[in-house]
Amino acid sequence: MRRRGWDGVGLVGGWQVTASVCFYAVFAATAFVRDAFGISRTLVGLAVTTVILGYTIGLFPMGSLVDGVGERSPMLLGLVLSGAGVLGVFLAPTYPLLLAALFVVGAGYATAMPATNRAVVAVAPDGHRNLAMNVKQVGVTAGSGLSALLVTGVATTRYGWRVGFLVAAVAAVVVAVAFWRLYPP
């Protein structure tokens, strides 16, 4: 049995914010992707579809994995995959490689729903599960907002939009290590 408390809820919420930054950065970057790769609006739509496809296909095996082994390992795997995917976006020299990286981002984010819901229920203080779930869910919105600030804010500086994805990759690694060390097996 895990020790229940708000520190555990904060850890799960921090994971959710970071994973959401990785996932939603894709949507914030669509105009930059169009310009950088010289692609049509249709191909930008395909890029968005690819990240959603990775997410959708990943939900079934990730849900089964959470059922089989618990939430800790899938959450670690998901954040590592998301981080690798956004690193791939940062590095992608061609549109097909960008699509591959986006699929990985989506597949990694697929751990979010089944694993964080289970995790937050496991660590929520007694009598506060609904509040804890809401705190965790705010991580989705916070991550989405932060990703937009990260990608568009960095894009307006001398560093360019891709650096926002590098920052997201580094954050994913840092939070994955913290989660690995602090979330009880």
Backbone as JSON Lines, residues from 0, in Angstrom:
{"i":0,"aa":"M","n":[0.84,-1.19,0.0],"ca":[0.0,0.0,0.0],"c":[0.88,1.25,0.0]}
{"i":1,"aa":"R","n":[0.54,2.17,-0.85],"ca":[1.3,3.41,-0.94],"c":[0.92,4.36,0.19]}
{"i":2,"aa":"R","n":[1.87,5.16,0.58],"ca":[1.59,6.21,1.54],"c":[0.75,7.28,0.84]}
{"i":3,"aa":"R","n":[-0.35,7.63,1.42],"ca":[-1.24,8.62,0.82],"c":[-0.83,10.02,1.29]}
{"i":4,"aa":"G","n":[-0.95,10.98,0.39],"ca":[-0.66,12.36,0.77],"c":[-0.6,13.28,-0.44]}
{"i":5,"aa":"W","n":[-0.61,14.56,-0.14],"ca":[-0.61,15.56,-1.2],"c":[0.73,15.61,-1.94]}
{"i":6,"aa":"D","n":[1.8,15.15,-1.31],"ca":[3.08,15.11,-2.04],"c":[3.0,14.13,-3.21]}
{"i":7,"aa":"G","n":[2.33,13.0,-3.01],"ca":[2.13,12.04,-4.1],"c":[1.23,12.6,-5.19]}
{"i":8,"aa":"V","n":[0.19,13.32,-4.78],"ca":[-0.7,13.96,-5.76],"c":[0.08,14.99,-6.56]}
{"i":9,"aa":"G","n":[0.95,15.73,-5.89],"ca":[1.78,16.71,-6.59],"c":[2.73,16.06,-7.58]}
{"i":10,"aa":"L","n":[3.27,14.92,-7.2],"ca":[4.18,14.2,-8.09],"c":[3.44,13.71,-9.34]}
{"i":11,"aa":"V","n":[2.26,13.15,-9.16],"ca":[1.46,12.7,-10.29],"c":[1.02,13.9,-11.13]}
{"i":12,"aa":"G","n":[0.63,14.99,-10.46],"ca":[0.25,16.2,-11.19],"c":[1.4,16.78,-11.99]}
{"i":13,"aa":"G","n":[2.61,16.75,-11.41],"ca":[3.79,17.23,-12.13],"c":[4.08,16.38,-13.35]}
{"i":14,"aa":"W","n":[3.9,15.07,-13.2],"ca":[4.05,14.18,-14.35],"c":[3.06,14.57,-15.44]}
{"i":15,"aa":"Q","n":[1.8,14.82,-15.03],"ca":[0.75,15.17,-16.0],"c":[1.06,16.47,-16.72]}
{"i":16,"aa":"V","n":[1.53,17.47,-15.99],"ca":[1.89,18.75,-16.61],"c":[2.98,18.52,-17.66]}
{"i":17,"aa":"T","n":[4.01,17.79,-17.3],"ca":[5.14,17.58,-18.2],"c":[4.73,16.79,-19.44]}
{"i":18,"aa":"A","n":[3.98,15.72,-19.25],"ca":[3.52,14.93,-20.4],"c":[2.62,15.77,-21.3]}
{"i":19,"aa":"S","n":[1.8,16.61,-20.71],"ca":[0.91,17.47,-21.5],"c":[1.69,18.54,-22.25]}
{"i":20,"aa":"V","n":[2.76,19.05,-21.66],"ca":[3.62,19.99,-22.38],"c":[4.15,19.32,-23.65]}
{"i":21,"aa":"C","n":[4.63,18.1,-23.53],"ca":[5.17,17.38,-24.7],"c":[4.09,17.18,-25.76]}
{"i":22,"aa":"F","n":[2.93,16.73,-25.35],"ca":[1.86,16.42,-26.3],"c":[1.29,17.68,-26.96]}
{"i":23,"aa":"Y","n":[0.94,18.66,-26.16],"ca":[0.25,19.83,-26.71],"c":[1.18,20.82,-27.4]}
{"i":24,"aa":"A","n":[2.48,20.67,-27.23],"ca":[3.42,21.52,-27.97],"c":[3.26,21.32,-29.47]}
{"i":25,"aa":"V","n":[2.87,20.13,-29.86],"ca":[2.65,19.82,-31.28],"c":[1.6,20.77,-31.87]}
{"i":26,"aa":"F","n":[0.53,20.98,-31.15],"ca":[-0.55,21.82,-31.65],"c":[-0.12,23.29,-31.7]}
{"i":27,"aa":"A","n":[0.67,23.71,-30.74],"ca":[1.15,25.09,-30.72],"c":[2.12,25.38,-31.85]}
{"i":28,"aa":"A","n":[2.75,24.34,-32.37],"ca":[3.81,24.52,-33.37],"c":[3.34,24.38,-34.81]}
{"i":29,"aa":"T","n":[2.06,24.2,-35.04],"ca":[1.61,23.89,-36.4],"c":[2.02,24.95,-37.43]}
{"i":30,"aa":"A","n":[1.9,26.2,-37.11],"ca":[2.29,27.25,-38.08],"c":[3.79,27.21,-38.35]}
{"i":31,"aa":"F","n":[4.56,26.94,-37.32],"ca":[6.02,26.87,-37.48],"c":[6.42,25.65,-38.3]}
{"i":32,"aa":"V","n":[5.73,24.54,-38.07],"ca":[5.99,23.32,-38.83],"c":[5.71,23.55,-40.31]}
{"i":33,"aa":"R","n":[4.62,24.22,-40.58],"ca":[4.26,24.52,-41.98],"c":[5.36,25.31,-42.67]}
{"i":34,"aa":"D","n":[5.84,26.33,-42.0],"ca":[6.9,27.16,-42.58],"c":[8.22,26.42,-42.67]}
{"i":35,"aa":"A","n":[8.59,25.71,-41.62],"ca":[9.9,25.04,-41.58],"c":[10.03,23.94,-42.63]}
{"i":36,"aa":"F","n":[8.95,23.22,-42.85],"ca":[9.01,22.1,-43.78],"c":[8.42,22.45,-45.15]}
{"i":37,"aa":"G","n":[7.9,23.67,-45.3],"ca":[7.33,24.09,-46.58],"c":[6.19,23.2,-47.03]}
{"i":38,"aa":"I","n":[5.29,22.89,-46.11],"ca":[4.2,21.96,-46.41],"c":[2.86,22.68,-46.47]}
{"i":39,"aa":"S","n":[1.9,22.02,-47.05],"ca":[0.55,22.57,-47.18],"c":[-0.2,22.46,-45.85]}
{"i":40,"aa":"R","n":[-1.35,23.11,-45.8],"ca":[-2.2,23.0,-44.62],"c":[-2.69,21.56,-44.45]}
{"i":41,"aa":"T","n":[-2.9,20.89,-45.56],"ca":[-3.33,19.49,-45.5],"c":[-2.28,18.63,-44.81]}
{"i":42,"aa":"L","n":[-1.02,18.85,-45.15],"ca":[0.05,18.06,-44.51],"c":[0.26,18.45,-43.06]}
{"i":43,"aa":"V","n":[-0.04,19.7,-42.71],"ca":[-0.03,20.08,-41.29],"c":[-1.12,19.3,-40.57]}
{"i":44,"aa":"G","n":[-2.29,19.18,-41.2],"ca":[-3.37,18.38,-40.63],"c":[-2.98,16.92,-40.47]}
{"i":45,"aa":"L","n":[-2.22,16.4,-41.41],"ca":[-1.73,15.03,-41.31],"c":[-0.76,14.89,-40.12]}
{"i":46,"aa":"A","n":[0.04,15.91,-39.89],"ca":[0.95,15.87,-38.75],"c":[0.16,15.81,-37.44]}
{"i":47,"aa":"V","n":[-0.88,16.62,-37.32],"ca":[-1.72,16.59,-36.12],"c":[-2.42,15.24,-36.0]}
{"i":48,"aa":"T","n":[-2.9,14.73,-37.13],"ca":[-3.55,13.42,-37.14],"c":[-2.59,12.33,-36.68]}
{"i":49,"aa":"T","n":[-1.34,12.44,-37.05],"ca":[-0.34,11.44,-36.68],"c":[-0.13,11.38,-35.17]}
{"i":50,"aa":"V","n":[-0.05,12.53,-34.51],"ca":[0.13,12.51,-33.06],"c":[-1.11,11.95,-32.38]}
{"i":51,"aa":"I","n":[-2.29,12.28,-32.89],"ca":[-3.53,11.74,-32.33],"c":[-3.64,10.24,-32.6]}
{"i":52,"aa":"L","n":[-3.19,9.8,-33.77],"ca":[-3.2,8.38,-34.09],"c":[-2.29,7.59,-33.14]}
{"i":53,"aa":"G","n":[-1.1,8.12,-32.88],"ca":[-0.2,7.48,-31.92],"c":[-0.85,7.36,-30.56]}
{"i":54,"aa":"Y","n":[-1.53,8.42,-30.15],"ca":[-2.23,8.43,-28.86],"c":[-3.35,7.38,-28.85]}
{"i":55,"aa":"T","n":[-4.16,7.39,-29.88],"ca":[-5.32,6.49,-29.93],"c":[-4.89,5.03,-29.97]}
{"i":56,"aa":"I","n":[-3.94,4.71,-30.82],"ca":[-3.47,3.33,-30.91],"c":[-2.79,2.91,-29.6]}
{"i":57,"aa":"G","n":[-2.09,3.84,-28.97],"ca":[-1.38,3.52,-27.74],"c":[-2.27,3.31,-26.53]}
{"i":58,"aa":"L","n":[-3.5,3.85,-26.55],"ca":[-4.37,3.73,-25.38],"c":[-4.64,2.28,-24.99]}
{"i":59,"aa":"F","n":[-4.88,1.42,-25.97],"ca":[-5.26,0.04,-25.66],"c":[-4.11,-0.74,-25.02]}
{"i":60,"aa":"P","n":[-2.93,-0.77,-25.62],"ca":[-1.85,-1.51,-24.95],"c":[-1.41,-0.86,-23.64]}
{"i":61,"aa":"M","n":[-1.44,0.46,-23.58],"ca":[-1.02,1.13,-22.34],"c":[-2.01,0.84,-21.21]}
{"i":62,"aa":"G","n":[-3.3,0.84,-21.53],"ca":[-4.29,0.49,-20.52],"c":[-4.11,-0.92,-20.01]}
{"i":63,"aa":"S","n":[-3.83,-1.84,-20.93],"ca":[-3.57,-3.23,-20.53],"c":[-2.3,-3.34,-19.7]}
{"i":64,"aa":"L","n":[-1.28,-2.58,-20.09],"ca":[-0.02,-2.59,-19.33],"c":[-0.24,-2.09,-17.9]}
{"i":65,"aa":"V","n":[-1.01,-1.02,-17.76],"ca":[-1.31,-0.5,-16.42],"c":[-2.07,-1.56,-15.61]}
{"i":66,"aa":"D","n":[-3.03,-2.23,-16.23],"ca":[-3.75,-3.3,-15.54],"c":[-2.81,-4.41,-15.1]}
{"i":67,"aa":"G","n":[-1.83,-4.72,-15.94],"ca":[-0.94,-5.84,-15.66],"c":[0.16,-5.56,-14.66]}
{"i":68,"aa":"V","n":[0.77,-4.37,-14.75],"ca":[1.95,-4.11,-13.91],"c":[1.8,-2.92,-12.97]}
{"i":69,"aa":"G","n":[0.66,-2.26,-13.0],"ca":[0.49,-1.06,-12.18],"c":[0.83,0.18,-12.96]}
{"i":70,"aa":"E","n":[0.83,1.3,-12.29],"ca":[0.99,2.58,-12.99],"c":[2.43,3.09,-13.08]}
{"i":71,"aa":"R","n":[3.28,2.7,-12.18],"ca":[4.63,3.3,-12.11],"c":[5.45,3.08,-13.38]}
{"i":72,"aa":"S","n":[5.63,1.85,-13.79],"ca":[6.44,1.57,-14.98],"c":[5.84,2.17,-16.25]}
{"i":73,"aa":"P","n":[4.53,2.05,-16.49],"ca":[3.97,2.7,-17.67],"c":[4.12,4.22,-17.65]}
{"i":74,"aa":"M","n":[4.03,4.83,-16.49],"ca":[4.21,6.28,-16.44],"c":[5.65,6.66,-16.79]}
{"i":75,"aa":"L","n":[6.59,5.87,-16.3],"ca":[8.0,6.12,-16.67],"c":[8.19,5.92,-18.17]}
{"i":76,"aa":"L","n":[7.67,4.82,-18.69],"ca":[7.78,4.55,-20.12],"c":[7.14,5.67,-20.94]}
{"i":77,"aa":"G","n":[5.95,6.09,-20.54],"ca":[5.24,7.12,-21.28],"c":[5.99,8.44,-21.34]}
{"i":78,"aa":"L","n":[6.57,8.84,-20.22],"ca":[7.29,10.11,-20.21],"c":[8.6,10.0,-20.99]}
{"i":79,"aa":"V","n":[9.25,8.86,-20.92],"ca":[10.47,8.66,-21.72],"c":[10.12,8.68,-23.22]}
{"i":80,"aa":"L","n":[9.04,8.0,-23.61],"ca":[8.62,8.01,-25.01],"c":[8.24,9.42,-25.46]}
{"i":81,"aa":"S","n":[7.48,10.12,-24.64],"ca":[7.09,11.49,-24.99],"c":[8.32,12.37,-25.15]}
{"i":82,"aa":"G","n":[9.26,12.24,-24.21],"ca":[10.5,13.02,-24.3],"c":[11.31,12.67,-25.53]}
{"i":83,"aa":"A","n":[11.39,11.38,-25.85],"ca":[12.11,10.96,-27.06],"c":[11.41,11.5,-28.3]}
{"i":84,"aa":"G","n":[10.09,11.5,-28.29],"ca":[9.33,12.02,-29.42],"c":[9.55,13.5,-29.64]}
{"i":85,"aa":"V","n":[9.5,14.3,-28.57],"ca":[9.72,15.74,-28.76],"c":[11.17,16.03,-29.11]}
{"i":86,"aa":"L","n":[12.09,15.2,-28.62],"ca":[13.48,15.33,-29.07],"c":[13.57,15.04,-30.57]}
{"i":87,"aa":"G","n":[12.81,14.04,-31.02],"ca":[12.74,13.74,-32.44],"c":[12.19,14.89,-33.26]}
{"i":88,"aa":"V","n":[11.2,15.58,-32.72],"ca":[10.66,16.77,-33.41],"c":[11.75,17.83,-33.51]}
{"i":89,"aa":"F","n":[12.47,18.04,-32.44],"ca":[13.58,19.0,-32.43],"c":[14.61,18.67,-33.5]}
{"i":90,"aa":"L","n":[14.91,17.38,-33.68],"ca":[15.97,16.96,-34.58],"c":[15.51,16.66,-36.01]}
{"i":91,"aa":"A","n":[14.22,16.48,-36.24],"ca":[13.71,15.98,-37.53],"c":[14.14,16.85,-38.71]}
{"i":92,"aa":"P","n":[14.95,16.26,-39.63],"ca":[15.36,17.02,-40.8],"c":[14.36,16.95,-41.96]}
{"i":93,"aa":"T","n":[13.47,15.95,-41.91],"ca":[12.51,15.77,-43.01],"c":[11.11,15.6,-42.44]}
{"i":94,"aa":"Y","n":[10.13,15.83,-43.29],"ca":[8.74,15.68,-42.9],"c":[8.41,14.24,-42.49]}
{"i":95,"aa":"P","n":[8.83,13.2,-43.22],"ca":[8.53,11.83,-42.77],"c":[9.11,11.51,-41.39]}
{"i":96,"aa":"L","n":[10.31,12.0,-41.1],"ca":[10.88,11.78,-39.77],"c":[10.12,12.57,-38.71]}
{"i":97,"aa":"L","n":[9.62,13.73,-39.08],"ca":[8.77,14.5,-38.17],"c":[7.53,13.68,-37.83]}
{"i":98,"aa":"L","n":[6.9,13.09,-38.83],"ca":[5.71,12.28,-38.58],"c":[6.01,11.11,-37.65]}
{"i":99,"aa":"A","n":[7.14,10.46,-37.84],"ca":[7.53,9.36,-36.96],"c":[7.68,9.85,-35.52]}
{"i":100,"aa":"A","n":[8.33,10.99,-35.35],"ca":[8.52,11.55,-34.0],"c":[7.17,11.9,-33.38]}
{"i":101,"aa":"L","n":[6.27,12.45,-34.17],"ca":[4.94,12.82,-33.65],"c":[4.15,11.59,-33.22]}
{"i":102,"aa":"F","n":[4.28,10.5,-33.95],"ca":[3.61,9.26,-33.56],"c":[4.12,8.8,-32.2]}
{"i":103,"aa":"V","n":[5.41,8.9,-31.97],"ca":[6.0,8.5,-30.7],"c":[5.5,9.4,-29.56]}
{"i":104,"aa":"V","n":[5.4,10.7,-29.82],"ca":[4.85,11.62,-28.81],"c":[3.46,11.16,-28.41]}
{"i":105,"aa":"G","n":[2.61,10.89,-29.4],"ca":[1.25,10.45,-29.11],"c":[1.19,9.14,-28.36]}
{"i":106,"aa":"A","n":[2.01,8.18,-28.78],"ca":[2.03,6.87,-28.12],"c":[2.48,7.0,-26.66]}
{"i":107,"aa":"G","n":[3.46,7.86,-26.41],"ca":[3.91,8.08,-25.04],"c":[2.83,8.71,-24.18]}
{"i":108,"aa":"Y","n":[2.1,9.66,-24.75],"ca":[1.05,10.34,-24.0],"c":[-0.13,9.41,-23.69]}
{"i":109,"aa":"A","n":[-0.23,8.31,-24.4],"ca":[-1.32,7.37,-24.17],"c":[-1.29,6.76,-22.77]}
{"i":110,"aa":"T","n":[-0.16,6.84,-22.1],"ca":[-0.1,6.33,-20.71],"c":[-0.81,7.26,-19.74]}
{"i":111,"aa":"A","n":[-1.0,8.51,-20.15],"ca":[-1.51,9.52,-19.22],"c":[-2.86,9.15,-18.62]}
{"i":112,"aa":"M","n":[-3.83,8.84,-19.44],"ca":[-5.17,8.63,-18.91],"c":[-5.25,7.42,-17.99]}
{"i":113,"aa":"P","n":[-4.86,6.23,-18.44],"ca":[-5.04,5.09,-17.54],"c":[-4.1,5.12,-16.33]}
{"i":114,"aa":"A","n":[-2.87,5.55,-16.53],"ca":[-1.88,5.46,-15.44],"c":[-2.05,6.56,-14.41]}
{"i":115,"aa":"T","n":[-2.25,7.8,-14.83],"ca":[-2.37,8.87,-13.84],"c":[-3.66,8.77,-13.05]}
{"i":116,"aa":"N","n":[-4.73,8.29,-13.7],"ca":[-5.97,8.12,-12.95],"c":[-5.79,7.08,-11.85]}
{"i":117,"aa":"R","n":[-5.14,5.98,-12.18],"ca":[-4.88,4.95,-11.17],"c":[-3.92,5.48,-10.09]}
{"i":118,"aa":"A","n":[-2.9,6.2,-10.53],"ca":[-1.9,6.7,-9.59],"c":[-2.5,7.69,-8.6]}
{"i":119,"aa":"V","n":[-3.3,8.6,-9.09],"ca":[-3.82,9.62,-8.19],"c":[-4.8,9.02,-7.18]}
{"i":120,"aa":"V","n":[-5.54,8.01,-7.59],"ca":[-6.42,7.31,-6.65],"c":[-5.58,6.58,-5.6]}
{"i":121,"aa":"A","n":[-4.44,6.05,-6.01],"ca":[-3.58,5.31,-5.08],"c":[-2.93,6.21,-4.03]}
{"i":122,"aa":"V","n":[-2.64,7.46,-4.4],"ca":[-1.9,8.32,-3.47],"c":[-2.75,9.42,-2.82]}
{"i":123,"aa":"A","n":[-3.98,9.59,-3.27],"ca":[-4.83,10.66,-2.73],"c":[-5.08,10.45,-1.24]}
{"i":124,"aa":"P","n":[-5.07,11.53,-0.49],"ca":[-5.41,11.41,0.93],"c":[-6.83,10.86,1.1]}
{"i":125,"aa":"D","n":[-7.02,10.06,2.12],"ca":[-8.34,9.49,2.38],"c":[-9.38,10.61,2.44]}
{"i":126,"aa":"G","n":[-10.48,10.38,1.74],"ca":[-11.57,11.34,1.74],"c":[-11.38,12.5,0.78]}
{"i":127,"aa":"H","n":[-10.31,12.48,0.0],"ca":[-10.03,13.6,-0.92],"c":[-9.73,13.14,-2.34]}
{"i":128,"aa":"R","n":[-10.25,11.99,-2.72],"ca":[-9.93,11.46,-4.06],"c":[-10.45,12.35,-5.18]}
{"i":129,"aa":"N","n":[-11.63,12.87,-5.06],"ca":[-12.17,13.72,-6.13],"c":[-11.37,15.01,-6.27]}
{"i":130,"aa":"L","n":[-11.04,15.62,-5.16],"ca":[-10.22,16.84,-5.22],"c":[-8.85,16.52,-5.8]}
{"i":131,"aa":"A","n":[-8.26,15.41,-5.39],"ca":[-6.96,15.02,-5.91],"c":[-7.03,14.77,-7.42]}
{"i":132,"aa":"M","n":[-8.11,14.13,-7.89],"ca":[-8.28,13.9,-9.32],"c":[-8.38,15.22,-10.07]}
{"i":133,"aa":"N","n":[-9.08,16.18,-9.5],"ca":[-9.19,17.49,-10.13],"c":[-7.85,18.21,-10.17]}
{"i":134,"aa":"V","n":[-7.08,18.09,-9.1],"ca":[-5.74,18.7,-9.09],"c":[-4.9,18.09,-10.2]}
{"i":135,"aa":"K","n":[-4.95,16.77,-10.33],"ca":[-4.2,16.09,-11.38],"c":[-4.66,16.53,-12.76]}
{"i":136,"aa":"Q","n":[-5.98,16.66,-12.95],"ca":[-6.53,17.04,-14.26],"c":[-6.16,18.47,-14.65]}
{"i":137,"aa":"V","n":[-5.93,19.33,-13.68],"ca":[-5.48,20.69,-14.0],"c":[-4.13,20.63,-14.72]}
{"i":138,"aa":"G","n":[-3.38,19.56,-14.49],"ca":[-2.11,19.38,-15.18],"c":[-2.24,19.33,-16.69]}
{"i":139,"aa":"V","n":[-3.37,18.82,-17.19],"ca":[-3.58,18.78,-18.64],"c":[-3.68,20.19,-19.18]}
{"i":140,"aa":"T","n":[-4.51,21.0,-18.56],"ca":[-4.7,22.38,-19.0],"c":[-3.44,23.21,-18.79]}
{"i":141,"aa":"A","n":[-2.81,23.03,-17.65],"ca":[-1.57,23.77,-17.38],"c":[-0.48,23.39,-18.38]}
{"i":142,"aa":"G","n":[-0.35,22.11,-18.67],"ca":[0.64,21.67,-19.64],"c":[0.36,22.21,-21.03]}
{"i":143,"aa":"S","n":[-0.9,22.24,-21.4],"ca":[-1.28,22.79,-22.7],"c":[-0.91,24.27,-22.79]}
{"i":144,"aa":"G","n":[-1.25,25.02,-21.77],"ca":[-0.9,26.45,-21.76],"c":[0.59,26.68,-21.75]}
{"i":145,"aa":"L","n":[1.3,25.92,-20.93],"ca":[2.76,26.06,-20.89],"c":[3.41,25.71,-22.22]}
{"i":146,"aa":"S","n":[2.88,24.7,-22.89],"ca":[3.46,24.31,-24.18],"c":[3.29,25.43,-25.21]}
{"i":147,"aa":"A","n":[2.15,26.08,-25.19],"ca":[1.94,27.19,-26.12],"c":[2.9,28.33,-25.83]}
{"i":148,"aa":"L","n":[3.07,28.64,-24.55],"ca":[4.03,29.69,-24.19],"c":[5.45,29.28,-24.54]}
{"i":149,"aa":"L","n":[5.77,28.02,-24.3],"ca":[7.11,27.53,-24.57],"c":[7.44,27.59,-26.06]}
{"i":150,"aa":"V","n":[6.58,27.03,-26.88],"ca":[6.87,26.97,-28.32],"c":[6.79,28.35,-28.96]}
{"i":151,"aa":"T","n":[5.71,29.09,-28.71],"ca":[5.58,30.39,-29.37],"c":[6.5,31.42,-28.75]}
{"i":152,"aa":"G","n":[6.72,31.34,-27.46],"ca":[7.64,32.28,-26.8],"c":[9.06,32.1,-27.26]}
{"i":153,"aa":"V","n":[9.49,30.86,-27.35],"ca":[10.85,30.59,-27.82],"c":[10.96,30.93,-29.3]}
{"i":154,"aa":"A","n":[9.87,30.71,-30.05],"ca":[9.9,30.97,-31.49],"c":[10.11,32.46,-31.79]}
{"i":155,"aa":"T","n":[9.67,33.31,-30.9],"ca":[9.82,34.75,-31.15],"c":[11.18,35.27,-30.69]}
{"i":156,"aa":"T","n":[11.98,34.41,-30.13],"ca":[13.34,34.8,-29.75],"c":[14.31,34.35,-30.84]}
{"i":157,"aa":"R","n":[15.54,34.52,-30.61],"ca":[16.54,34.14,-31.61],"c":[16.78,32.63,-31.68]}
{"i":158,"aa":"Y","n":[16.19,31.87,-30.78],"ca":[16.46,30.44,-30.72],"c":[15.59,29.62,-31.67]}
{"i":159,"aa":"G","n":[14.4,30.04,-31.99],"ca":[13.53,29.31,-32.9],"c":[12.63,28.31,-32.19]}
{"i":160,"aa":"W","n":[11.56,27.95,-32.87],"ca":[10.51,27.12,-32.28],"c":[10.99,25.73,-31.87]}
{"i":161,"aa":"R","n":[11.95,25.17,-32.56],"ca":[12.39,23.81,-32.24],"c":[13.01,23.71,-30.84]}
{"i":162,"aa":"V","n":[13.59,24.79,-30.38],"ca":[14.21,24.77,-29.05],"c":[13.15,24.53,-27.97]}
{"i":163,"aa":"G","n":[11.93,24.97,-28.2],"ca":[10.86,24.67,-27.26],"c":[10.67,23.17,-27.09]}
{"i":164,"aa":"F","n":[10.85,22.42,-28.16],"ca":[10.74,20.96,-28.08],"c":[11.94,20.36,-27.35]}
{"i":165,"aa":"L","n":[13.09,20.96,-27.51],"ca":[14.27,20.5,-26.77],"c":[14.06,20.72,-25.27]}
{"i":166,"aa":"V","n":[13.54,21.87,-24.91],"ca":[13.26,22.17,-23.5],"c":[12.24,21.16,-22.95]}
{"i":167,"aa":"A","n":[11.23,20.85,-23.73],"ca":[10.22,19.86,-23.3],"c":[10.87,18.49,-23.11]}
{"i":168,"aa":"A","n":[11.8,18.12,-23.98],"ca":[12.49,16.83,-23.85],"c":[13.32,16.78,-22.58]}
{"i":169,"aa":"V","n":[14.02,17.85,-22.29],"ca":[14.83,17.9,-21.07],"c":[13.92,17.83,-19.84]}
{"i":170,"aa":"A","n":[12.82,18.55,-19.87],"ca":[11.87,18.51,-18.75],"c":[11.33,17.09,-18.55]}
{"i":171,"aa":"A","n":[11.04,16.41,-19.65],"ca":[10.52,15.04,-19.55],"c":[11.54,14.12,-18.87]}
{"i":172,"aa":"V","n":[12.8,14.27,-19.2],"ca":[13.84,13.44,-18.57],"c":[13.96,13.77,-17.08]}
{"i":173,"aa":"V","n":[13.98,15.04,-16.76],"ca":[14.12,15.46,-15.36],"c":[12.93,14.94,-14.53]}
{"i":174,"aa":"V","n":[11.72,15.1,-15.03],"ca":[10.55,14.66,-14.29],"c":[10.49,13.13,-14.22]}
{"i":175,"aa":"A","n":[10.89,12.45,-15.29],"ca":[10.92,10.98,-15.26],"c":[11.88,10.49,-14.18]}
{"i":176,"aa":"V","n":[13.04,11.1,-14.07],"ca":[14.01,10.71,-13.04],"c":[13.43,10.99,-11.65]}
{"i":177,"aa":"A","n":[12.83,12.15,-11.47],"ca":[12.22,12.48,-10.17],"c":[11.1,11.49,-9.84]}
{"i":178,"aa":"F","n":[10.28,11.18,-10.83],"ca":[9.19,10.24,-10.61],"c":[9.74,8.86,-10.26]}
{"i":179,"aa":"W","n":[10.76,8.41,-10.96],"ca":[11.37,7.11,-10.69],"c":[11.91,7.04,-9.27]}
{"i":180,"aa":"R","n":[12.52,8.13,-8.81],"ca":[13.12,8.13,-7.47],"c":[12.09,8.31,-6.37]}
{"i":181,"aa":"L","n":[11.03,9.08,-6.61],"ca":[10.12,9.47,-5.53],"c":[8.8,8.71,-5.48]}
{"i":182,"aa":"Y","n":[8.35,8.17,-6.61],"ca":[7.09,7.45,-6.6],"c":[7.35,6.01,-6.16]}
{"i":183,"aa":"P","n":[6.73,5.58,-5.1],"ca":[7.05,4.26,-4.54],"c":[6.64,3.11,-5.48]}
{"i":184,"aa":"P","n":[7.51,2.12,-5.58],"ca":[7.15,0.95,-6.42],"c":[6.04,0.13,-5.78]}
